[in-house]
């Protein structure tokens, strides 16, 4: 610590100084969700709440928040890519999620 402590702390403050360090990717821009995204999110949340009461499960067990936010932003064209959704939920809820996002439910 006495010999390399300050150098170590400097690398913690600025990891780009590490030998062979790759540049950090730019932070994604925070953007305001579109009206369609807001409507989709609202429908998904209401459906998730009613489905959780009907099945006596937590809302997160029906549709994890991360999956809900992904679907809101990216749609339902590729449900197999949705984080934390999984095959079982796609099988059980896929058609319903598509209808909810398209405003058909």
N, C-alpha and C positions, 0 to 999 in steps of 0.2 A: 504494500500500500504506500509506503514511504517513497519507494522508487518510482512507481508507475501510477500512483493514485490520481494525480492531476491529469495525466494523459487519459486515463480511463474515464474520468468524469467528463473531459472534453468530448470524448467519443459518444458518451451518453447524451450530451447536449446536442451534438451534431453528428449523427451516424453516417452522414455522407462522406466524412473524412476517413472512414474505414478503408483500408486497402481493398480494391476490387469492388467497392460498393456501387450498386446501381442507383441511378437517380430515382427518387420517389415519384410515383405517378401523380399527376395533378389530382387534387381533390375534386370529386364530382360537384357540379354546380347544384345548389339547392334551388329548386324551381317550384313555383306554385302549381299544384295539380290542376288539370283542366276540369271544366264542369262535368264532362263525361266521366273522368276518373273519380270525382267526388261522388257522383250519383252511383257509380259502380261500387265504391267503397261503402256507401250508406246501405245499399241493397245487400251486399255481402255481410255486413255487420248485423243487420236485422235478421237475415236468414240464419246466420251462425248462432245468434242468441236463441231464436225459436227452435232451431234444431237441437241445440244443447239442452233446452228444457224438455223437449219431446223425448230425447234419448237418455236424459238424466246423466249427461256428461258435461265437463267444463267446455266453454266455448273454444278454448285452445285445442282441446282434443278433437273437435269437429274441424276446425280450420285454424292452424297456427297463424299468429299475427304476421309473421314474416311471409308466409304464403299469401295471405290476404293482400298485403302491400305489394307483393310482386305481381299478383294477378291484376290488381288495380292499375298498376303502371304499364304492364306488358300485355295484358289480355289473356285469352284462354286458348290461343292457337296451338301452343306447345305446353300442355299441362305437365308433361313428363319432365320439363325443365324447371318447374316451380319448386323452389327450396322448401323442404319440410312437408311436401304434399304426399308423395309416395303413391305406389300402385293401388293400395287398398282404398285410399281416399278418392283417387281418380276414378276407380271402378264404381264406388258408391255415390260420389257426388259430382263427377265430371260433367254430366249433362246439365245438372242443376246449376253448376258454376257458370257454364257457358250461357245459359238462359239469363241468369242474374246479371252477368256482365253486359249482355246485349240488350237488357231491359225488357226481356220477354217474360219474366216471371212475376 
